[in-house]
Structure formats: C-alpha cells, structure tokens
Amino acid sequence: MLAASISRDFIKRARPFVLVLARDAIGVPGKLEELKRTNIPFVIVCGERGKQASNPGVRYRKPVGKWDAINFGMQFIPQETELVLLNDVDTRIHFLEHALSRSTQADLVYCKVRVDEGPQRKFYKILDPLRQRIPMAASGELMLIKRKILASLTPIPPCTAEDTYLMFKAMETGYHVEFCTKTYVTTVRTRDASEEEIYKTRTTLGIYQALSLVRAPPLARVFYYFLPVMAPLLALMGADGRAWAKGIEQAAVNHLTKRYSMKF
C-alpha cells in the first residue's frame, strides 16, 4: 500500500527523505522492510545497538529524547532533499501519497493516527475533530516538513512534545500547517486506563512545555489554559475519561512546578 502508490517520478520531483526515530531496536527490522519497499531514501536514528547496527540505514544515538534524535539526525539528510518525513519506528504508514500531495501546498503536514485497541481509540475520536479546526496538537508519528524549514526550526530545545513544538514554531514563523486525515499511521498505544493516565500526563506536560517555548496561536493557548478546569468533565466518560482527567491535572501540576522529563 505504501510503495505501490508512490511513483518514481513523483519521488524524483519531490526529493523526500525519511528520518525515523527509534528508542530501541525492536521495531527497526519491520521499518527497514517497510521503507525498502519504497524508493525513498531514509535513515533510522536508533537508541539501541541491536542486530541492525551494521545496516547503513541505521545510526546509533544514545536515547535522550526524540527532540535530540531529530537534532542528531539532521546531519544525515542530503542537501538535495526538499521534503523531510519524520516517522516513529513503531508505526506503519498508509496512503502516504495524500500527505505527499498536500505537502506541495503546506509547509508542514502532520497525519492521522489509528490504534486498534485501548483508550486511545476513544481519545482520537475527540481530538481529531478538534484539531481539524484548531491546531492544538501535532502527531509526530508521521510529519512532513520542508527541509529548509526544518533546518530553520532546529536545533529543537529539550521538549518531550517535539512534534507540537515544531508545529507551533512553524506557525509562529508564518508557515502554513495542515492536518492530513487521508494519510494515517497504525500503531499501538496504551491498553488500559492505568497506562493511559501515565501516557496522558507525559503528552500533556510536553505540550505545556512546548507552549512555554513558542508563541502558539491564541486559540491553542486559551484551550490549554482552561484545560485543567474542564478536565473533570472527562470523568463522565468512565474509566478512560477519569484517566485523561487525572493525567491532565497531573501534567498541569508538573508544569507549574517545572518538573519536566526530557525523555519520551
């Protein structure tokens, strides 16, 4: 589905390059297989010296955070590259041609995420309609950004929500950002409410951290200002909603006390 829909001619014209971020080596073999079916050059920045360490498409970097992996990976992007695809190793890409097409109009395109199980299925049903109207959170699982723009936005400062930081920073600089729903990645997230609460704390805290580093759009700032106040209403959605509420409230406390974790 990924390879068959992208012509060599389009790749020659668009000159894309995929920068894959891998905390460990678990998903590297599958991602190598997926990307080799395309004609798109790539490099995987991996935080573990696994069996794939000798592969010319894999570069080792001590796992500090995805923000650091992107900064490190910039040196491997060829100068002739026009478009950089940031991709998480634990994903599979579907219908990439749509995002590639939109990237001819937009400066930064972030794509939809689909999960098959767990609280995140319900969460994205709430989030996606909101961010089709308000650029409030990006998805770093798959993001397309023009190389010259990415170069101007890096190095990324320590921030666990490096994807949302890039989106807000691009908008602050006057670039056009777009959410693409026709291209999506499939992945695995949390499986129950207890995992979801921890995950929600980390992701929300990362967004607050990003907000402290850039001048985000006013609507996004207002939304996150009032989010801890509105969060208790999520508890009406059952165990998953209570996990979201607790995670958001804990993130707000951590943000106020500046207890950030740079790893993610």
CORLINSUL-V450108 format. One record per helix or strand of 2 or more residues. SS is the DSSP state (A for helix, B for strand). FROM is the first residue (numbers start at 1). TO is the last residue. If there is no record, write none. Layout:
SS/FROM/TO + SS/FROM/TO
This chain:
A/8/14 + B/16/22 + A/28/36 + B/41/46 + A/51/54 + B/58/60 + A/66/76 + B/83/88 + B/91/94 + A/96/102 + B/108/115 + A/120/131 + B/142/146 + A/147/153 + A/162/172 + B/177/187 + A/193/213 + A/218/237 + A/239/256
